[in-house]
């Protein structure tokens, strides 16, 4: 009895022991929904303010020539890139939104939830403009008003999308799966195979 207990207590360490446990489902969904709603609400609220406070083309400096507020109506992509491609940008945004919603049931990490929630909220914010602002559905112009030194003009939705994308890239490079675990089974199996091969070579 004691021998089996001792064997259990001295079980070898495996790579799976370092794998973080996935976050609770309710906690993950909370981060996901809060991030998406925050991005969407802040984006639309800031656009309503910009439409009422800024005159088209007038620039309001914030940080010298680096950052200012200037209202434009963008028919292209994020940060006023790609004019005259409104319908294409709308379809891309719809595809991104659909992909995130499809992946939602697989999210098991609060960091993945935050990342995808920000991208989802930002995409929905700009999609709202595409569908409900002039000149019409699928052709609506996105409201941009944050001028980055004349390089491009964006909005809060763009900031949320970029922030979420940067976090997503970091998660991928950190080898953190969408379910919150670090896939190590393949590495562990490879190490075991190498050890077995070495043992066989050392055996006379």
N, C-alpha and C positions, 0 to 999 in steps of 0.2 A: 504494500500500500504506500509506504514511504518512498520506495524506489520510483514508483510511477509518478508520485507527486513531485519528487525531485526532478524527474525527467521533464515533466511539464513546465516546472519553474525555470529550467535551464534550456528551454527551447531556443534554437538559433534565431538570430535576428534576420528578418527578411526585408526586401525592399518595400513590400506592401505596408510594413509598419510605419513607414514615413509618409504614406499617402494620407493627405488631410481628409477628414470626414466631410461629406457634402453638407451644406447648410440645410436647415429645416425648410420644408417646402413653403410654409407660410412666410418665413423671413425672406426667402428668395423672391417670392411674388410681391412682397411689400416693397422691396428695393426696386424691382422692375416697374411696378405701377407708379410709385412715387417719382422715379426718375423720368418716366415718360410724361406723366402729367405736369411735372415741374417745367420740363422743356417746352411742352406744348402751350401751357398757360402763360409762361413768361414771354414766349415768342409772340403769341397773339396780342397780349396786353401791350408789349412794347411797340408792336406795329400800329395798334390803335392810337397810342400816344404819338408816335412819329407822324402819322397822318394828320393829327390835329395840331401838332406843335411845330412841325417843320414845313417850310414852303419848298416846293419842288426846285431843286438846284441850289438852294441856299445852304452854305456850309457853316456849321457851328463848331469852332475849334474846341477840343478838349485837352489834348496834349500837343501843343505846338502844331507842327505839320505832320506829326506821326499818326494822330487819331482825331477824328472829327465826326460830326453827325451831318449827313447829307442824304436827303430822301430821293430815292429813284424807284422806278417800277421796272423790275427785271424780268425779261422774257426768256432768259437763258438758264444756266445752271447756277450752282452755289457761287457766292461772291461775284455775281454778275458776269460769269464766264459763259460763253457760248450763246450769244443772242440769236434769235430767229430759230431756235430749236425747242420751242416751248412744249410741243406735243411729245417730243422724244424725252425731254427731261421729266415730264409727267409720268410717262410709262416706266422710266427708270426708277422714279420714286415709288411708284406702285409696286414694282417688282421687289425693291428693297424692303418695303413694308411687309409684303406678303411673305418674304423669306424669314424675316424676324418673327412674325406671328407663327409661322410653321415651326420654327425652332423653339418657341416658348415652352412647350411641355418638357423639353430636354434640359432646361436650365436648372442646374443644381448648385450654382455658385453665386454668392451675393455680388461678387465683382463682375461676373458675366452678366448678371441681372442689371447692374448699374450701367455697364457698357451698352448693352443692347437696348435698355430702356431709354438712354440718352439719344441713341441713333433713331429709335422708333419715334420718340417725341418730336425730334427735329424734323424727321421726314414727314410726319403728320402735319406739323406746322406749315411747312412749305406746300404740302399737298392741298391744304385748306385754301391757300391762295390760288393754286392752279385751278381748283374747281369752282371757287366762289367769288373770285375777283374778276374785274374787267380784263380783257374783252369778252370772256365767256368760259364755260366749262372746258377743261383740258388745255385751254389757251390763256388762262388767267396769269397776270403778271405778279411775281413775288415782290413783296415790299422789302426793300433793302435800305438801310440807313446808317450803318456803321462803316465809315470810310477809313480804310487803313492806308493813310498817306498817299492816296491817289492810285495805289496799286490795284485795289479792288474794293468793292462795297458789299457788305454782307448784313446778316441779321442774327438774332439770338439762336434761331434754328440751326444756322450754319455752325455756330460755335458749339452747340450741343452735339451735332453730328461729328465734328472733328474731334471733340473731346472723347466721345464714345469710341470712335475709330482708333484713336491713339491708345486708349485703355485696352481695346480688343487686341491690337497688335502686341502690346506688352504681355497680355495673357497667353497669346500663342507662343511667343518666344520664351515665356516662363514655363511652358509645357503644362499649363493648367487647362484641363479639359472643360467643356461646357457644363459637365456634370459636377465640376468642382474637384475632381481627382487628377492626380498626375499619372499618366499611363507609364507603368514601369514593368509590366509583365514581360514584354519582349526583351528588355535589357536584362532582367533577372534570369530569364530562360537562357539567354546567350552566355551569361556568366557561369551558369550551372553546366552548360555544355563544355565550356572551356576547362572548368575544373575537372570534369569527368575525363576529358581527353588527357589532361596532364597526369591524373592518377593512373590511367592506363599505361602511359609512357614510362612512369616511374616504377611500375610493377615489373619485377624480373621475370 
